Amino acid sequence: MESETRMRVNENGRVVIPASYRKALGINVGDEVVLRIEDDELRIMSLKRRLEQAQRRIRRYIKPGRSLADELIVERREAAKRE
């Protein structure tokens, strides 16, 4: 895959993402993407990859074997008992 390519913006402001780029980014038909402007550049990331990135960042602060989801369920059950 080329690391750079040129595309034209059509009259509706649309740009086609080449198939090789979509494949490399794991973007499939119907997927949501996140657009972000950073350092005067437009960055495109699949929502799935964005979530994976967030999960990796959070894991740095969570001890192995700890489940935040399980902790949340326990807290919610305790709160429901008090209602």
C-alpha contacts under 8 A as a table, 3 or more apart, distances in Angstrom:
res1	aa1	res2	aa2	distance
1	M	20	S	6.22
1	M	21	Y	7.41
2	E	5	T	6.93
7	M	15	V	6.77
7	M	16	V	7.36
8	R	15	V	6.50
9	V	12	N	7.77
9	V	13	G	5.48
9	V	14	R	5.42
9	V	15	V	5.10
10	N	13	G	5.30
10	N	14	R	5.36
10	N	15	V	6.72
11	E	14	R	7.35
17	I	21	Y	6.49
17	I	22	R	6.44
18	P	21	Y	5.38
18	P	22	R	6.36
19	A	22	R	5.02
19	A	23	K	6.05
20	S	23	K	5.13
20	S	24	A	6.16
21	Y	24	A	5.05
21	Y	25	L	6.14
22	R	25	L	5.15
22	R	26	G	5.89
22	R	27	I	4.81
22	R	28	N	6.89
23	K	26	G	5.01
23	K	27	I	6.12
23	K	28	N	7.57
24	A	27	I	7.82
25	L	45	M	7.12
25	L	46	S	7.05
26	G	46	S	7.06
26	G	49	R	7.93
27	I	31	D	6.24
27	I	33	V	7.85
27	I	46	S	5.91
28	N	31	D	5.50
31	D	46	S	7.06
31	D	47	L	7.53
32	E	46	S	6.14
32	E	47	L	5.63
33	V	44	I	6.54
33	V	45	M	5.52
33	V	46	S	4.25
33	V	47	L	5.12
34	V	43	R	7.98
34	V	44	I	5.72
34	V	45	M	5.22
34	V	46	S	6.00
34	V	47	L	5.94
34	V	50	R	7.68
35	L	42	L	6.72
35	L	43	R	5.62
35	L	44	I	4.80
35	L	45	M	6.70
36	R	42	L	5.74
36	R	43	R	5.09
36	R	44	I	6.64
37	I	40	D	6.14
37	I	41	E	5.39
37	I	42	L	4.65
37	I	43	R	6.07
38	E	41	E	5.25
38	E	42	L	6.53
38	E	43	R	7.00
45	M	49	R	6.52
45	M	50	R	6.44
46	S	49	R	5.22
46	S	50	R	6.20
47	L	50	R	4.91
47	L	51	L	6.20
48	K	51	L	5.24
48	K	52	E	6.28
49	R	52	E	4.95
49	R	53	Q	6.07
50	R	53	Q	5.08
50	R	54	A	6.29
51	L	54	A	5.06
51	L	55	Q	6.15
52	E	55	Q	5.06
52	E	56	R	6.24
53	Q	56	R	5.17
53	Q	57	R	6.35
54	A	57	R	5.12
54	A	58	I	6.27
55	Q	58	I	5.14
55	Q	59	R	6.13
56	R	59	R	5.19
56	R	60	R	6.92
57	R	60	R	5.77
57	R	61	Y	7.81
58	I	61	Y	5.67
58	I	62	I	6.78
59	R	62	I	5.07
59	R	63	K	7.68
60	R	63	K	7.92
62	I	66	R	6.71
63	K	66	R	5.73
67	S	70	D	5.27
67	S	71	E	6.34
68	L	71	E	4.98
68	L	72	L	6.09
69	A	72	L	5.09
69	A	73	I	6.27
70	D	73	I	5.10
70	D	74	V	6.30
71	E	74	V	5.18
71	E	75	E	6.23
72	L	75	E	5.05
72	L	76	R	6.12
73	I	76	R	5.13
73	I	77	R	6.16
74	V	77	R	5.18
74	V	78	E	6.22
75	E	78	E	5.17
75	E	79	A	6.15
76	R	79	A	5.01
76	R	80	A	6.08
77	R	80	A	5.03
77	R	81	K	6.32
78	E	81	K	5.17
78	E	82	R	6.55
79	A	82	R	5.21
79	A	83	E	6.55
80	A	83	E	5.25
